[in-house]
Amino acid sequence: MVLGTRSTYEQNLQWFAEDSAALLTAVSGHPAAGKAAALVSFGYNCGFSNLKKALVNVAEILDPVHCTDKHGNVLAGLKSRRQLEYLLCGL
């Protein structure tokens, strides 16, 4: 997409579905909806490779690198989000 162009709601839904398909497949073996949702959220925001690490060791979610901005500063909102995702994985 070119900077300054617009997308439709339907295009956005399609792109989201495409972006999240691999994440949903990766967590399909987790019967707890809260855990699966937390893992997909984490994977969508931190990347598929980090999701794969979290599937092996859920504590990966709490790695400080997932709570920082591009300058390495820990952001309170991201830290809270990662903690919530981690707690939901304990369900």
C-alpha positions, 0 to 999 in steps of 0.5 A: 500500500502506498503512503497516503492511500486509503483502504476499505473496511473489507480490505482491512478485514481481509489483510487481518485474516491473512496476517492472523491465519498462521497465528491461529493455526499455531495455537489451534491445539490449545482448547482454552479460548483465553490462552489461545487469544492471548497467544494470538495477540502476543504473536500478532504484536511480537511476531510469529517467531516469538510466538513459536518460542512462547508455545515452547516456554510461555515465560517468553512473553515476559521477556523485557524485549517485548515491552520496550520501544525502539530505543530500549525503554520499557513501556508501562502499557506494553509491560502490563499487556505482556503480563496480562497475556502471560496470566491468560496463558495460565488458564 
